[in-house]
Amino acid sequence: MAAEDDQRDEAPARLSTGRALLWTAASVPLPGLAHLRMRRRVAGAVILGLYLAGIAALAFSAWRIGAHESGAMALLAGMAVQSRWLLGAMGLVFVAAVLWLAVVLHSWTITRPAGMPLGRRLLSGAVVLVLCLAIAAPSALALHGGYTAHETLADVFSGDEDPELPPHDAADPWNGAERVNVLLIGADSADNRYGVRTDTMMVASMDPETGDAVLVGLPRNLENVRFPEDSALAERYPEPYGFDLLLNDVYQTVAEEPDELALNPVVGDPSADTLKKVIGYNVGLDIGYYAMVDMMGFRDLIDAIGGVQVRIEEPIPYGVHGGVLEPGLRRLDGHEALWYGRSRVNSDDYGRMGRQGCLIKYVTEQVEPTTILTSYRRLAGATKRTLSTDIPQSKVPAFIELADLVTDTGRMSTFQLSPPQVNTANPDWDEVRDLVAEAIAAGSGETDDMPDAASPSASPEEGGEDAEEAAGEGDDRTEWQEYTGLDEEEPADPGRQVGSEATDLNTICP
């Protein structure tokens, strides 16, 4: 009897079908438990120990991420856009899933009773299959997400590092630069028109230390664009006559003859790269990168993030079918957001520019890093279809941190190269450079505070109210009234900036 007891302690009898399934199911949340129950102490201890060690490592990593100075979600979003982290995480998920499945299957193998009838074997096999799917399905989902993100990063952020700059340094990604300048381009390539028109052009100039950002808006109808000296474009369009088309025609002009006219014909998109450098040359900024979004695909990006909340103060008609964006605090879907930033009905190019600046402000304020992580599939698909950029993949985490800084602590202001501050038909580009430099200095807090939109703006030529008094114009005339001759003190279009100084977007965007 004693011998039988000893033998039973070392090798317990097989369990019933129900109990075997229960112990197998227990191996899903606690791998190794069934092995311990069947007196396979070494194997069970090793499996359970490795599992608990993995959980402890994940908890420690989560604590470290949560304590990071840049914020947990910003750090996770930054890691999610780096191939080395993605591939490493995908490898860990795959190995862990395979081992976990092997443990569950082996748990059933060592606990199942022998000689089960066929019906019971089939039913038990179905239950074990469901248990395995509980592990395999989320693992496959994670692997697919990782692959999607990796493929998107490789397709979109395929630009090379600038060979004239030092190699990328994560500790100093901007190489000590005081400003990070990015050209934002909205391209319209509808089927019913020839080529691509860059109707939206805006330079985002950001301070990497404070997060202060100035959006310099360039109207599509700026004329007499200058080109860098000794370039093929400068030779093709010499001064004083220069370029006889509008600024939004530069992209397509280069696209038709990239080998002859592009400033660098070997880059991914020679036309966008040339437009970036031409605009930088004209406004006096070193623009390091561009990001171009197809306007029709823009709606897919907005839909992917769940829409954008906008306060509309006046009805905005749009489209050819009589659509109207009604007043009120509304969450716009992609189609509506596209028309919010595109409509010119009862408005003009400059009013549209203002709404586009407000739209950028709303999106940056409302899109959290969690959105990137939770909507990555839709974002990845929309991004691949609509976004092109020369930002290299190594810079993407730094841009995510910078965007987070702009949203959390920075202030956003706008300066538009539109009338009355700039004559778009015959701009004085030397004066434009001075205006842009002053606007960026004001937006960065290097000069006096920016004016409120409701306060009278100083005239760049006359010096403001004192000059108006001297001229007999009256004390209360705003620059908008002087420019338009209307009674309204300020533009009706949200975001429409007037005056020669940068204006805080919070004061002109509802």
C-alpha positions in Angstrom: 0.0 0.0 0.0 2.8 2.4 0.9 4.5 1.6 -2.5 1.2 2.4 -4.3 0.9 5.7 -2.4 4.5 6.7 -3.3 3.8 5.8 -6.9 0.6 7.9 -6.9 2.5 10.9 -5.5 5.1 10.7 -8.2 2.7 10.1 -11.1 -0.9 10.9 -10.3 -3.7 9.3 -12.2 -5.1 11.0 -15.3 -7.9 13.4 -14.6 -11.5 13.2 -15.9 -12.2 15.1 -19.1 -13.9 18.0 -17.4 -11.1 18.4 -14.8 -8.4 18.1 -17.5 -10.1 20.8 -19.5 -10.3 23.0 -16.4 -6.5 22.6 -15.7 -5.7 23.2 -19.3 -7.8 26.4 -19.2 -6.0 27.5 -16.1 -2.8 27.2 -18.1 -3.9 30.1 -20.2 -3.7 32.8 -17.5 -1.1 30.9 -15.5 1.1 28.7 -17.7 2.7 25.8 -15.9 -0.1 25.3 -13.5 -1.2 22.0 -15.1 2.4 20.8 -15.0 2.6 21.4 -11.3 -0.7 19.6 -10.8 0.6 16.6 -12.6 3.7 16.6 -10.4 6.0 17.8 -13.2 7.5 20.2 -10.7 10.7 21.3 -12.6 8.9 22.0 -15.8 6.0 23.7 -14.1 8.3 25.8 -11.9 10.4 26.9 -14.9 7.4 27.7 -17.1 5.6 29.6 -14.3 8.8 31.4 -13.2 9.5 32.6 -16.7 5.9 33.8 -17.1 6.0 35.7 -13.8 9.4 37.1 -14.7 8.0 38.4 -18.0 5.1 40.0 -16.2 7.5 41.7 -13.8 9.7 42.9 -16.6 6.6 44.4 -18.4 5.5 46.1 -15.1 8.9 47.5 -14.6 9.1 48.8 -18.2 5.6 50.3 -17.8 6.8 52.1 -14.7 9.9 53.4 -16.4 7.8 54.6 -19.4 5.3 56.3 -17.0 8.1 58.1 -15.2 9.7 59.4 -18.5 9.8 63.1 -18.7 8.2 63.3 -22.1 5.1 61.4 -20.9 4.1 57.8 -21.3 1.9 58.0 -24.3 4.3 60.3 -26.2 7.2 57.9 -25.5 5.1 54.9 -26.6 4.0 56.7 -29.8 7.7 57.6 -30.4 8.7 53.9 -30.0 5.9 52.8 -32.2 7.3 54.7 -35.2 10.8 53.2 -34.9 11.5 50.1 -36.9 14.0 48.6 -34.4 11.3 48.8 -31.6 8.6 47.5 -33.9 10.6 44.5 -35.2 11.9 43.7 -31.7 8.3 43.8 -30.2 7.0 41.7 -33.1 9.8 39.1 -32.5 9.0 38.9 -28.8 5.2 38.6 -29.4 5.8 35.8 -31.9 8.1 33.8 -29.7 5.9 34.3 -26.6 2.8 33.3 -28.5 4.4 30.1 -29.8 5.7 29.1 -26.4 2.4 29.9 -24.7 0.5 27.8 -27.2 2.9 24.9 -26.8 2.4 25.0 -23.0 -1.4 25.0 -23.4 -1.3 22.1 -25.8 1.1 20.1 -23.6 -1.0 20.8 -20.6 -3.9 19.1 -22.3 -1.7 16.2 -23.4 -0.5 15.4 -19.9 -3.9 15.8 -18.2 -6.4 14.3 -20.7 -7.8 10.8 -19.8 -6.8 7.9 -22.0 -9.3 6.1 -24.2 -11.9 8.8 -24.7 -14.7 8.0 -27.1 -14.6 9.9 -30.4 -17.4 12.3 -29.6 -15.7 13.4 -26.4 -12.3 13.7 -28.1 -13.8 16.0 -30.8 -15.6 18.2 -28.2 -12.5 18.4 -26.0 -10.4 19.3 -29.1 -12.8 22.1 -29.9 -12.5 23.5 -26.4 -8.7 23.4 -26.5 -8.8 25.1 -29.9 -10.8 27.9 -28.4 -8.3 28.3 -25.6 -5.5 28.5 -28.2 -7.4 31.1 -30.2 -7.6 33.2 -27.1 -3.8 33.5 -27.3 -3.3 33.3 -31.0 -5.9 35.9 -32.1 -4.6 38.9 -30.1 -1.0 37.9 -31.0 -1.9 37.8 -34.7 -3.6 41.2 -34.3 -0.5 42.6 -32.7 1.8 41.2 -35.3 -0.4 42.5 -38.1 -0.4 45.9 -36.5 3.3 45.9 -36.2 3.7 44.9 -39.8 1.3 47.6 -40.9 3.1 50.2 -39.0 6.5 49.1 -40.2 5.4 49.0 -43.8 3.8 52.5 -43.5 7.0 53.9 -41.9 9.1 52.4 -44.7 6.8 53.8 -47.4 6.1 57.3 -46.0 9.3 58.2 -44.1 11.7 57.0 -46.7 13.7 60.2 -46.9 17.5 60.1 -46.5 19.4 62.1 -43.9 20.9 65.3 -45.2 24.5 64.5 -46.0 25.5 68.0 -45.1 24.4 67.6 -41.5 25.9 65.5 -38.8 24.5 62.0 -38.3 21.3 61.8 -36.3 21.8 62.1 -32.6 18.8 61.2 -30.4 20.1 63.4 -27.7 20.2 66.4 -30.0 18.0 65.6 -33.0 18.0 69.2 -34.3 21.8 69.7 -34.2 21.4 72.7 -31.9 19.1 74.6 -34.3 17.0 77.4 -32.7 14.1 76.7 -35.0 12.7 73.7 -36.8 11.0 74.7 -40.0 8.6 72.4 -42.0 6.7 73.3 -45.1 3.1 72.0 -45.0 1.6 71.5 -48.4 -2.0 70.8 -49.3 -2.0 69.4 -52.8 -5.1 69.4 -55.1 -4.9 66.7 -57.8 -8.5 66.2 -58.8 -9.3 64.1 -61.8 -11.0 67.0 -63.6 -7.8 69.2 -63.7 -4.4 68.8 -65.1 -1.5 68.2 -62.8 -1.1 69.1 -59.1 -1.8 72.5 -57.6 -0.4 73.3 -54.2 -3.2 75.6 -53.1 -2.2 75.3 -49.4 1.3 76.3 -48.4 2.3 77.0 -44.8 5.6 77.1 -43.0 5.5 75.8 -39.4 8.4 77.3 -37.6 8.8 75.7 -34.1 11.1 76.4 -31.2 12.4 73.0 -30.0 13.0 74.3 -26.5 9.7 76.0 -25.7 7.3 74.5 -28.3 6.2 78.0 -29.5 5.1 77.7 -33.1 4.5 80.3 -35.8 2.5 79.4 -38.9 3.6 81.5 -41.9 0.8 81.3 -44.5 1.6 81.8 -48.1 -1.2 82.6 -50.5 -1.4 80.5 -53.6 -1.6 83.6 -55.8 1.8 85.2 -54.8 3.4 86.4 -58.0 7.0 87.2 -59.1 8.5 84.4 -57.1 12.3 84.5 -57.0 14.6 81.5 -57.5 18.0 80.7 -56.0 20.8 82.2 -58.0 22.6 79.9 -60.4 19.6 77.5 -60.5 18.0 76.2 -63.7 14.8 78.0 -62.6 16.5 81.3 -62.2 18.0 80.8 -65.7 14.7 79.9 -67.2 12.8 82.7 -65.5 15.3 85.6 -65.1 14.6 88.8 -63.3 13.2 91.4 -63.6 10.3 89.6 -65.2 10.9 86.3 -63.4 8.3 83.6 -62.9 5.1 84.6 -64.8 2.8 82.1 -63.0 1.6 81.9 -59.4 3.3 80.3 -56.4 1.0 77.3 -56.6 2.3 76.6 -60.1 5.9 76.0 -59.1 5.3 72.4 -58.1 3.7 71.4 -61.4 6.3 73.5 -63.5 9.1 71.4 -62.0 7.1 68.2 -62.2 6.9 68.6 -66.0 10.7 68.9 -66.3 12.3 67.5 -63.1 15.6 66.6 -64.6 16.0 70.1 -66.1 14.4 72.4 -63.4 14.6 70.6 -60.0 17.1 71.9 -57.6 17.8 68.3 -56.7 16.4 65.8 -59.2 17.5 62.7 -57.4 15.3 63.0 -54.3 12.0 61.2 -53.9 9.8 64.1 -55.0 12.0 66.7 -56.8 9.0 69.1 -57.2 8.2 69.2 -53.5 11.8 69.5 -52.5 12.3 72.4 -55.0 9.1 74.1 -53.7 10.4 73.8 -50.2 13.7 75.4 -51.1 12.2 78.1 -53.2 9.8 79.2 -50.5 12.6 79.1 -47.9 14.7 81.3 -50.3 11.9 83.9 -50.6 10.9 84.1 -47.0 14.4 83.9 -45.6 14.0 80.6 -43.6 16.0 77.4 -43.7 13.2 74.9 -44.2 14.5 71.5 -43.4 11.5 69.3 -44.3 8.2 69.2 -46.1 5.0 67.3 -45.6 2.5 67.2 -48.4 -1.1 65.9 -48.0 -3.5 65.3 -50.9 -6.5 67.4 -50.0 -9.0 64.8 -51.1 -7.2 62.2 -48.9 -7.1 64.7 -46.0 -10.7 63.7 -45.2 -9.5 60.1 -44.7 -7.0 61.3 -42.1 -9.6 63.2 -40.2 -12.0 60.3 -40.3 -9.2 58.0 -39.0 -8.8 60.2 -35.9 -12.5 60.3 -35.3 -13.2 63.8 -36.6 -12.2 67.2 -35.3 -14.2 69.5 -33.0 -14.7 73.0 -34.4 -16.7 76.0 -33.2 -18.4 77.7 -36.2 -19.7 81.2 -35.7 -21.1 82.0 -39.1 -22.6 79.5 -41.7 -20.0 78.3 -44.2 -21.5 77.3 -47.5 -19.5 74.8 -49.6 -19.6 72.6 -52.6 -21.8 72.7 -55.7 -24.8 71.1 -54.1 -25.6 73.8 -51.6 -24.0 72.3 -48.5 -23.6 74.4 -45.4 -21.6 74.0 -42.2 -24.0 75.3 -39.6 -22.9 77.4 -36.6 -22.2 75.9 -33.3 -19.7 73.6 -31.6 -19.6 70.7 -34.0 -17.5 67.6 -34.6 -16.7 67.6 -38.3 -16.0 64.4 -40.2 -13.4 64.2 -42.9 -15.7 65.5 -45.6 -16.9 68.5 -43.5 -13.4 69.3 -42.3 -12.1 69.3 -45.8 -14.7 71.9 -46.8 -14.1 73.9 -43.6 -10.6 74.5 -44.8 -11.4 74.7 -48.5 -14.6 76.6 -49.0 -14.3 80.1 -50.6 -18.1 80.7 -51.0 -18.8 84.2 -49.6 -15.1 84.3 -48.7 -11.7 84.4 -50.5 -8.3 82.8 -50.6 -7.2 84.6 -47.5 -10.2 83.7 -45.4 -9.7 80.1 -46.4 -6.0 80.4 -45.3 -7.2 81.6 -41.9 -9.5 78.6 -41.4 -6.7 76.3 -42.5 -4.5 77.7 -39.7 -7.4 77.2 -37.2 -7.9 73.6 -38.4 -4.2 72.8 -37.8 -4.5 74.3 -34.3 -7.6 72.2 -33.6 -6.1 69.0 -34.8 -2.8 69.4 -32.9 -4.8 70.2 -29.7 -7.2 67.3 -30.0 -5.2 64.4 -31.4 -3.4 62.6 -28.5 -0.7 60.0 -28.8 -3.3 57.5 -27.7 -5.0 58.1 -31.0 -1.9 57.1 -32.9 -1.8 53.8 -31.0 -5.5 53.0 -31.0 -6.3 54.0 -34.6 -3.1 52.9 -36.2 -4.7 50.8 -38.9 -6.9 53.5 -40.3 -4.2 56.1 -39.8 -1.7 53.9 -41.6 -3.9 53.3 -44.6 -4.9 57.0 -44.9 -1.3 58.1 -44.4 0.1 55.8 -47.1 -2.5 57.1 -49.5 -2.2 60.8 -48.8 1.0 61.8 -47.2 4.4 62.3 -48.7 7.4 63.8 -46.9 11.2 63.9 -46.8 11.3 63.5 -43.1 13.6 60.6 -42.4 12.4 57.8 -40.2 15.1 58.5 -37.6 13.6 62.0 -37.0 10.0 60.8 -36.5 10.2 60.2 -32.7 11.8 63.7 -32.3 8.9 65.2 -34.3 6.4 63.4 -32.1 8.0 64.8 -29.0 8.1 68.3 -30.6 4.5 68.1 -31.5 3.6 67.1 -27.9 5.6 70.1 -26.7 3.8 72.4 -29.0 0.5 71.2 -27.8 1.3 71.1 -24.1 3.4 74.1 -23.4 3.8 76.1 -26.6 1.7 78.8 -28.1 0.6 78.9 -31.7 0.5 82.1 -33.7 0.0 82.9 -37.3 1.4 85.4 -39.8 -0.1 85.4 -43.3 1.7 86.9 -46.3 -1.7 88.3 -47.5 -3.1 91.8 -48.0 -2.9 94.3 -46.4 0.5 93.4 -45.1 1.8 92.0 -48.4 0.9 93.0 -52.0 0.4 89.5 -53.5 0.6 90.8 -57.1 3.9 92.5 -56.6 5.5 91.4 -53.3 8.5 93.2 -52.0 10.5 90.0 -51.1 13.1 91.9 -49.1 10.3 93.3 -46.9 8.7 89.9 -46.8 11.8 88.4 -45.3 11.9 91.2 -42.6 8.2 90.7 -41.8 8.7 86.9 -41.4 11.7 87.4 -39.2 9.9 89.8 -37.0 6.8 87.6 -36.8 8.8 84.6 -35.8 10.7 86.7 -33.2 7.3 87.9 -31.8 5.8 84.4 -31.8 8.8 83.1 -29.9 8.5 85.7 -27.1 11.7 87.5 -28.2 9.8 90.8 -28.6 6.7 92.3 -26.9 3.6 90.2 -26.5 1.5 89.6 -29.6 -1.5 91.8 -30.1 -5.1 90.6 -29.6 -7.1 90.3 -32.7 -9.7 92.8 -31.5 -7.2 95.5 -30.7 -6.2 98.0 -33.4 -3.1 97.0 -35.3 -0.2 99.3 -36.1 0.2 100.1 -39.7 3.6 99.0 -40.9 4.1 102.2 -42.8 2.5 104.8 -40.5 3.0 103.5 -37.0 -0.6 102.9 -35.8 -3.1 105.0 -33.9 -0.8 108.0 -33.5 -0.3 108.2 -37.2 -4.0 107.8 -37.8 -4.7 110.7 -35.5 -2.2 112.9 -37.4 -3.8 111.9 -40.6 -7.3 112.7 -39.3 -8.5 109.1 -39.7 -9.9 108.8 -36.2 -8.7 106.9 -33.1 -10.8 103.8 -33.5 -10.1 102.7 -37.1 -8.6 99.2 -37.3 -6.2 98.1 -40.0 -8.9 95.9 -41.4 -11.3 98.8 -41.7 -8.5 100.9 -43.3 -7.8 98.1 -45.8 -11.4 97.2 -46.7 -13.3 100.4 -46.1 -15.9 98.3 -44.3 -17.5 99.1 -40.9 -16.5 95.7 -39.5 -13.6 96.0 -37.1 -12.1 92.7 -38.0 -12.6 89.9 -40.6 -15.5 87.6 -40.2 -13.5 84.6 -41.3 -11.9 82.8 -38.3 -8.1 82.8 -38.4 -7.9 85.6 -40.9 -4.8 87.5 -39.7 -4.4 91.2 -40.4 -1.4 93.3 -39.6 2.4 93.0 -39.7 2.8 91.1 -36.5 2.2 87.5 -35.6 -1.2 86.9 -34.0 -2.0 84.3 -31.4 -4.3 81.7 -32.9 -6.3 81.6 -29.7 -7.5 85.1 -30.2 -8.7 84.6 -33.8 -9.8 81.0 -33.8 -13.2 80.4 -32.1 
